[in-house]
Amino acid sequence: MTDKPRPRAATRTGVRKAPTAAARRDGAEAAARADREPARRGRVDLTAPIDDEQLVEEAELTPLPSARVAIWETAAAPLSQARAAVVAQGYEVLIAGAGAGALAEVGARLSGDPAPDVVVVALPGGEAVLDAARALAPRRPVLVAAVPGAGRIAAERAHAAGADLVALRPHEPERLGPVLFAAAKLAAERGEMLTVRGTEARLRDRLERFGHADTVTGFQQLEFFQRVLELELKRARRYGYPLSVCLLRQVDPPRAATIKRDLRVRAAAAVASAIRDIDMPVELPPDRFLVLLPYTDADGAALVAQRIVAAVAAHPPVRAAGADLRAHVTAGVSGITAGTDVSFARLMRDAGAALRAAEDAGEPVMIV
């Protein structure tokens, strides 16, 4: 006789064994001693249970943002001060210029490679640089207007010039440093947003294509079919239901070169008429169809395949060269039973092997 497993209770740190008889006895004696001792006032109970909701996960801090900075100033002295503040903050000075002669050079460098993340421009005088930077939207740098004065007046001047942030002149590292940090953070967030928007645009384009069925057969696009099949495979593994695919090859009669498109449309219509609402067909040019059959084992899929073969053969013919021409299909079926772990590639490989076997044997349908 085997010993029965001892009961175990799950804890936060794993599995804890139930206390032995000796441990229970020691615990009872300790409890009795505690009852005989006077209670200690002010003692904090450290054994209070902690709910999961009280546990707060701390996210790891991201590294400080880096930035490439372009500077334009009215004269050499304030330019040197601004450059020193940028370097002190740990950022790279990509280009720096002073005076009217440097306006065009700094403005042209904004669209170079690599482009600056932040542009510090003195006002008045640097409006042309700000205009050139804004023209680079949506991938424009963060614009910092360096203006004399203080408070709201300085902010209004910067805002009127189209800047994102304002820095007060004369430049001092203690004042310009925090503004540069804010500009670098803003530039990093803009870059992330542009990446997200680009990804969203690509996804929307794919969804748009997915939403439009093939213009010849009316079937969904292959990429969409693959996504659905992969999703159905995951569901089949998780919930334990069968799944099958049916691979069909269309065989056209002789003298059908001029009516191949018409035969393809007729064959596709026959396939669609023979499958269920839950089945999904897709076209595999130039001569194959693939049908996904969820909640269906291989034997059930073979019955559907036989129905498809019969429907294609019985579909209205195409009249050409004084003759009625019909396409025919041969089918290969593969499937997974409940609980079987299989990949999309394996399912397709097995269906292809079944189709070749059917063609070699001259059979309409074969199963792997």
VMD Tcl script that draws the C-alpha trace (Angstrom):
set ca {
  {0.00 0.00 0.00}
  {1.34 3.39 -0.93}
  {1.27 6.29 1.44}
  {-1.29 8.92 0.70}
  {0.23 12.30 -0.22}
  {0.17 14.76 2.54}
  {-2.05 17.79 2.06}
  {-0.22 20.90 0.89}
  {-1.28 24.50 0.74}
  {-0.16 26.96 -1.91}
  {1.64 30.06 -0.65}
  {3.21 33.09 -2.27}
  {6.60 31.40 -2.23}
  {5.56 27.93 -3.37}
  {4.17 24.86 -1.55}
  {4.23 24.59 2.22}
  {3.90 21.23 3.99}
  {1.29 20.79 6.74}
  {2.78 21.01 10.30}
  {3.81 17.75 11.96}
  {2.39 16.55 15.29}
  {5.53 17.69 17.13}
  {5.32 21.12 15.58}
  {1.67 21.41 16.57}
  {2.53 20.41 20.16}
  {5.33 22.99 20.33}
  {3.00 25.61 18.97}
  {0.34 24.83 21.57}
  {2.87 25.13 24.40}
  {4.10 28.45 23.03}
  {0.52 29.71 22.84}
  {-0.10 28.70 26.45}
  {3.01 30.59 27.59}
  {1.86 33.62 25.65}
  {-1.50 33.51 27.42}
  {0.23 33.55 30.79}
  {2.38 36.59 29.89}
  {0.91 40.11 30.12}
  {0.15 41.72 26.79}
  {2.73 44.19 25.60}
  {1.26 47.52 24.79}
  {2.16 49.25 21.54}
  {3.46 46.12 19.86}
  {2.90 46.10 16.08}
  {1.40 42.98 14.53}
  {3.73 42.08 11.67}
  {1.79 38.97 10.68}
  {-1.19 40.76 9.16}
  {-2.07 39.32 5.74}
  {-1.25 41.37 2.66}
  {-3.65 41.38 -0.25}
  {-2.40 41.31 -3.82}
  {-4.03 44.70 -4.36}
  {-1.67 46.16 -1.75}
  {1.40 45.05 -3.71}
  {2.58 47.73 -6.13}
  {4.96 46.86 -8.94}
  {7.61 49.47 -9.56}
  {8.45 50.01 -13.22}
  {12.11 50.30 -14.11}
  {13.18 53.86 -14.86}
  {14.13 54.54 -18.45}
  {17.57 56.06 -19.08}
  {17.92 59.80 -19.42}
  {17.11 60.99 -22.93}
  {19.93 61.90 -25.29}
  {19.69 64.76 -27.75}
  {21.48 66.36 -30.67}
  {21.21 70.14 -30.45}
  {21.50 72.92 -33.04}
  {22.12 76.46 -31.78}
  {21.82 79.87 -33.37}
  {22.70 83.00 -31.43}
  {23.06 86.64 -32.24}
  {26.75 86.85 -31.22}
  {29.73 84.73 -30.24}
  {29.49 85.34 -26.46}
  {25.91 84.08 -25.93}
  {26.63 81.26 -28.39}
  {29.52 80.12 -26.20}
  {27.28 80.25 -23.12}
  {24.56 78.19 -24.81}
  {27.09 75.64 -26.08}
  {28.54 75.26 -22.57}
  {25.07 74.65 -21.13}
  {24.32 71.98 -23.75}
  {27.59 70.17 -23.09}
  {27.09 70.41 -19.31}
  {23.73 68.68 -19.71}
  {25.43 65.82 -21.55}
  {23.99 66.52 -24.98}
  {25.71 66.76 -28.37}
  {26.11 70.07 -30.18}
  {25.36 69.16 -33.78}
  {25.84 72.63 -35.23}
  {26.27 76.08 -33.72}
  {26.39 79.46 -35.42}
  {26.14 83.14 -34.57}
  {25.19 86.23 -36.53}
  {23.27 86.81 -39.72}
  {25.85 84.94 -41.77}
  {25.13 81.65 -39.93}
  {21.33 81.74 -40.32}
  {21.30 79.94 -43.67}
  {23.91 77.38 -42.58}
  {22.03 76.44 -39.39}
  {18.70 76.39 -41.24}
  {20.06 74.08 -43.93}
  {21.53 71.69 -41.35}
  {18.12 71.05 -39.81}
  {17.21 68.64 -42.62}
  {20.60 66.90 -42.60}
  {21.43 63.40 -41.45}
  {21.49 63.03 -38.54}
  {18.93 65.72 -37.88}
  {18.93 67.68 -34.63}
  {16.45 66.73 -31.93}
  {16.43 70.18 -30.34}
  {17.02 73.65 -31.79}
  {17.89 76.62 -29.57}
  {17.28 79.92 -31.38}
  {17.76 83.46 -30.12}
  {14.96 85.98 -30.61}
  {14.72 88.46 -32.14}
  {16.79 87.55 -35.18}
  {16.38 83.78 -35.50}
  {12.83 83.65 -36.83}
  {14.06 82.22 -40.16}
  {15.56 79.20 -38.39}
  {12.31 78.54 -36.54}
  {10.35 78.77 -39.79}
  {12.72 76.30 -41.48}
  {12.35 73.89 -38.55}
  {8.55 74.03 -38.51}
  {8.51 73.22 -42.22}
  {9.96 69.79 -41.37}
  {6.74 68.68 -39.61}
  {5.80 66.07 -38.60}
  {9.43 65.09 -37.98}
  {10.57 68.49 -36.87}
  {12.86 69.12 -33.88}
  {11.73 70.62 -30.59}
  {12.11 74.39 -30.77}
  {13.47 76.42 -27.85}
  {13.27 80.20 -28.19}
  {15.90 82.08 -26.19}
  {14.49 85.51 -25.41}
  {15.38 88.38 -23.10}
  {12.99 89.37 -20.34}
  {11.13 87.24 -17.87}
  {7.81 85.65 -17.00}
  {4.76 85.73 -19.20}
  {6.18 88.30 -21.61}
  {9.03 85.95 -22.53}
  {6.61 83.05 -22.93}
  {4.33 85.10 -25.17}
  {7.23 86.08 -27.43}
  {8.35 82.46 -27.75}
  {4.80 81.28 -28.45}
  {4.24 83.96 -31.07}
  {7.38 82.78 -32.90}
  {6.13 79.18 -32.98}
  {8.52 77.75 -30.36}
  {7.70 74.83 -28.08}
  {9.69 76.03 -25.06}
  {11.21 79.25 -23.81}
  {14.66 79.89 -22.32}
  {15.69 83.17 -20.73}
  {18.74 85.07 -21.84}
  {21.51 85.50 -20.91}
  {22.25 81.78 -20.89}
  {23.20 80.13 -17.64}
  {23.61 76.34 -17.21}
  {21.33 76.36 -14.14}
  {18.50 77.93 -16.16}
  {19.04 76.50 -19.62}
  {19.80 72.96 -18.38}
  {16.23 72.15 -17.19}
  {14.78 73.57 -20.41}
  {17.11 71.38 -22.47}
  {16.11 68.35 -20.40}
  {12.42 69.07 -21.06}
  {13.16 69.52 -24.76}
  {15.01 66.19 -24.94}
  {12.12 64.41 -23.20}
  {9.64 66.01 -25.56}
  {11.72 65.02 -28.59}
  {11.91 61.40 -27.38}
  {8.16 61.25 -26.82}
  {7.49 62.72 -30.28}
  {9.71 60.08 -31.82}
  {7.85 57.32 -30.01}
  {4.52 58.79 -31.07}
  {5.60 58.92 -34.70}
  {6.67 55.29 -34.50}
  {3.33 54.31 -33.02}
  {1.47 56.28 -35.68}
  {3.51 54.63 -38.41}
  {2.74 51.19 -36.99}
  {-0.93 52.11 -36.72}
  {-0.97 53.25 -40.34}
  {0.56 49.96 -41.48}
  {-1.95 47.99 -39.42}
  {-4.83 50.03 -40.81}
  {-3.57 49.37 -44.33}
  {-3.40 45.65 -43.64}
  {-6.87 45.66 -42.10}
  {-8.15 47.57 -45.11}
  {-6.71 44.91 -47.39}
  {-8.06 42.16 -45.17}
  {-11.50 43.67 -45.35}
  {-11.59 43.48 -49.15}
  {-12.00 40.00 -50.54}
  {-10.29 38.86 -53.71}
  {-11.94 40.42 -56.75}
  {-11.89 37.21 -58.83}
  {-13.05 34.55 -56.35}
  {-14.62 36.59 -53.54}
  {-12.36 34.78 -51.04}
  {-10.33 36.49 -48.33}
  {-6.68 37.43 -48.81}
  {-4.06 34.77 -47.97}
  {-2.41 36.83 -45.23}
  {-5.73 37.22 -43.43}
  {-6.38 33.48 -43.83}
  {-3.02 32.65 -42.25}
  {-3.76 34.88 -39.26}
  {-7.14 33.25 -38.76}
  {-5.68 29.75 -39.10}
  {-2.96 30.49 -36.54}
  {-5.60 31.83 -34.16}
  {-7.78 28.77 -34.67}
  {-4.79 26.50 -34.01}
  {-4.19 28.22 -30.69}
  {-7.84 27.86 -29.76}
  {-7.86 24.21 -30.79}
  {-4.86 23.49 -28.57}
  {-6.32 25.41 -25.65}
  {-9.90 24.15 -25.75}
  {-9.26 20.74 -27.25}
  {-11.40 20.80 -30.38}
  {-10.46 19.30 -33.77}
  {-9.36 21.35 -36.78}
  {-8.76 20.45 -40.41}
  {-7.72 21.97 -43.72}
  {-8.59 20.90 -47.23}
  {-6.16 21.65 -50.07}
  {-7.67 21.58 -53.56}
  {-5.98 21.66 -56.95}
  {-7.98 22.78 -59.98}
  {-7.47 20.82 -63.16}
  {-8.64 22.56 -66.33}
  {-9.69 20.66 -69.45}
  {-7.68 20.89 -72.66}
  {-8.29 23.95 -74.87}
  {-9.14 26.06 -71.83}
  {-6.33 28.60 -72.12}
  {-8.66 31.44 -73.16}
  {-11.26 30.79 -70.44}
  {-9.04 30.05 -67.44}
  {-10.37 33.05 -65.53}
  {-13.99 32.02 -66.14}
  {-13.28 28.46 -65.02}
  {-11.57 29.79 -61.92}
  {-14.59 31.88 -61.01}
  {-16.95 28.92 -61.55}
  {-14.77 26.62 -59.46}
  {-14.55 29.19 -56.65}
  {-18.32 29.59 -56.66}
  {-18.74 25.83 -56.41}
  {-16.30 25.64 -53.50}
  {-18.19 28.40 -51.68}
  {-21.53 26.64 -52.24}
  {-20.30 23.34 -50.80}
  {-18.78 24.54 -47.50}
  {-20.38 25.60 -44.23}
  {-20.71 29.09 -42.81}
  {-17.88 28.46 -40.32}
  {-15.46 27.30 -43.03}
  {-13.09 29.78 -44.67}
  {-11.77 29.40 -48.24}
  {-8.79 31.17 -49.76}
  {-7.28 31.15 -53.24}
  {-3.69 29.96 -53.77}
  {-2.75 31.02 -57.30}
  {-2.37 29.76 -59.89}
  {-4.41 26.57 -59.47}
  {-5.18 25.77 -55.81}
  {-7.73 26.54 -53.12}
  {-7.39 26.06 -49.38}
  {-10.30 25.66 -46.97}
  {-10.10 25.94 -43.20}
  {-12.58 23.71 -41.37}
  {-12.72 24.47 -37.64}
  {-14.40 22.05 -35.18}
  {-13.96 19.31 -37.79}
  {-11.77 16.21 -37.65}
  {-10.11 14.71 -40.73}
  {-12.94 12.27 -41.44}
  {-15.51 15.05 -41.30}
  {-13.29 17.24 -43.49}
  {-13.06 14.43 -46.03}
  {-16.85 14.44 -46.36}
  {-16.77 18.20 -46.99}
  {-13.98 17.67 -49.54}
  {-16.05 15.08 -51.38}
  {-18.96 17.51 -51.44}
  {-16.66 20.21 -52.88}
  {-15.33 17.89 -55.60}
  {-18.87 16.99 -56.61}
  {-20.02 20.61 -56.57}
  {-17.18 21.75 -58.85}
  {-17.86 18.92 -61.29}
  {-21.58 19.75 -61.37}
  {-21.23 23.50 -61.66}
  {-22.47 25.14 -64.91}
  {-19.83 24.82 -67.64}
  {-18.14 27.54 -69.65}
  {-18.94 27.54 -73.36}
  {-15.85 27.81 -75.57}
  {-15.01 26.68 -79.11}
  {-18.41 25.02 -79.47}
  {-17.92 22.88 -76.35}
  {-18.97 22.95 -72.70}
  {-15.85 22.97 -70.53}
  {-15.71 22.27 -66.81}
  {-12.93 22.41 -64.29}
  {-12.35 19.62 -61.78}
  {-10.59 19.58 -58.42}
  {-8.68 17.01 -56.43}
  {-8.50 17.29 -52.62}
  {-6.01 16.50 -49.88}
  {-7.15 16.67 -46.25}
  {-5.20 16.93 -43.00}
  {-6.43 17.57 -39.50}
  {-5.71 17.51 -35.81}
  {-7.73 15.72 -33.18}
  {-8.64 17.20 -29.82}
  {-5.57 17.98 -27.74}
  {-3.03 17.47 -30.55}
  {-0.26 20.03 -30.77}
  {0.58 20.85 -34.39}
  {1.86 23.87 -36.30}
  {0.46 25.67 -39.32}
  {3.45 24.47 -41.39}
  {2.86 20.84 -40.40}
  {-0.85 21.04 -41.19}
  {-0.09 22.49 -44.63}
  {2.67 19.96 -45.28}
  {0.34 17.06 -44.48}
  {-2.42 18.49 -46.68}
  {0.06 18.86 -49.54}
  {1.20 15.26 -49.12}
  {-2.42 14.09 -49.17}
  {-3.12 16.07 -52.32}
  {-0.09 14.58 -54.13}
  {-1.12 11.10 -53.03}
  {-4.63 11.67 -54.38}
  {-3.25 12.87 -57.71}
  {-0.85 9.90 -57.95}
  {-3.58 7.42 -57.10}
  {-6.23 9.04 -59.28}
  {-8.52 9.49 -56.29}
  {-10.70 12.58 -55.77}
  {-9.95 12.88 -52.02}
  {-7.27 11.51 -49.72}
  {-6.51 12.07 -46.02}
  {-3.30 12.19 -44.05}
}
mol new
graphics top color blue
foreach p $ca { graphics top sphere $p radius 0.5 }
foreach p [lrange $ca 0 end-1] q [lrange $ca 1 end] { graphics top cylinder $p $q radius 0.2 }
display resetview
